[in-house]
Amino acid sequence: MSFHLSASDVHIDDNHILVAVLRDEEGEEHESTLNLDEFLGNNEGRFDWGGNGFSGSARDVTFSIEGGGEVPVLRAELANSEGEYFPADVNLSEHIENDNGKLVYQ
């Protein structure tokens, strides 16, 4: 299931750690973290699933739930190989899920 639909207090720490309080199958809450640098890269100023280390070339990293509460969006300015920064965003629910109270990359 999309993690944000069973989550509260979702935020980003240190520009790359996704933090959320998630409900498990019994409805109990657990704080979970996921290092997005392990799964998200920067490809010439664009987020790249399957890459890594995006935060090393990012600034102004923000997170919000958009679209009437339906879309968990990570935004940042990402540098290309020339050092120019470009606005970028990624829908975290494309690959992040709640697996019984734990954030997981799928």
C-alpha positions in Angstrom: 0.0 0.0 0.0 1.1 3.6 -0.6 2.9 4.4 2.6 1.4 7.9 3.2 -2.1 6.5 3.3 -1.3 4.8 6.6 1.1 7.3 8.0 1.4 10.3 10.2 4.1 12.8 11.0 5.8 12.2 7.6 8.9 14.4 7.0 12.4 14.5 5.7 15.5 14.7 8.1 18.9 15.7 6.9 17.7 16.2 3.4 17.5 12.5 2.6 16.0 10.5 5.5 12.3 9.8 5.1 10.6 9.5 8.5 7.0 8.4 9.2 4.9 6.9 11.9 3.2 4.0 10.2 0.4 1.6 11.1 1.0 -2.1 10.9 -1.6 -4.8 10.1 -3.0 -4.7 13.6 -3.3 -0.9 13.6 -0.3 -0.3 15.9 1.9 2.7 15.2 5.7 2.4 14.6 8.2 5.1 13.7 10.1 4.1 10.6 13.0 5.7 8.6 14.3 5.1 5.1 17.5 6.6 3.7 16.4 7.8 0.3 20.1 8.3 -0.8 20.2 4.5 -1.2 17.5 4.5 -3.8 17.3 7.9 -5.4 20.0 9.5 -7.6 20.4 12.6 -9.6 20.6 12.3 -13.3 21.6 15.7 -14.8 19.2 17.6 -12.5 16.4 15.0 -12.4 15.6 12.5 -9.7 16.5 9.0 -10.8 14.9 5.9 -9.1 17.5 3.1 -8.8 20.3 5.6 -8.5 21.9 6.8 -5.2 23.2 9.8 -3.4 20.9 12.5 -4.7 21.4 14.6 -1.6 25.0 15.2 -2.4 24.0 17.5 -5.3 20.7 18.8 -3.9 19.6 22.0 -2.2 16.3 23.3 -0.8 15.0 19.8 -0.2 11.3 19.8 0.9 8.5 17.2 1.3 4.8 17.7 1.2 1.6 15.7 0.7 -0.1 17.2 -2.4 -3.1 16.6 -4.6 -5.7 16.6 -1.8 -3.6 14.3 0.3 -3.0 11.8 -2.4 0.6 12.4 -3.5 3.8 12.4 -1.3 6.2 14.7 -3.2 9.9 15.2 -2.6 11.1 18.5 -4.2 14.6 19.8 -4.5 17.0 21.8 -6.7 19.4 19.3 -8.3 22.7 20.1 -9.9 23.7 18.8 -13.3 27.3 18.0 -14.3 27.9 21.7 -15.1 26.9 22.7 -11.6 23.6 24.4 -12.7 20.6 23.7 -10.4 17.2 22.7 -11.7 13.9 22.3 -9.8 13.0 18.6 -9.6 10.3 16.6 -7.9 9.4 12.9 -7.4 6.3 11.1 -6.2 7.7 8.9 -3.4 4.7 6.5 -3.6 6.0 5.3 -6.9 8.5 3.0 -5.0 8.0 3.5 -1.3 5.5 1.4 0.6 4.4 0.5 4.1 5.3 -3.1 4.8 3.5 -3.9 8.1 4.8 -0.7 9.8 8.1 -0.3 8.0 9.1 1.9 5.1 10.4 -0.2 2.2 11.6 0.5 -1.3 9.9 -1.6 -3.9 
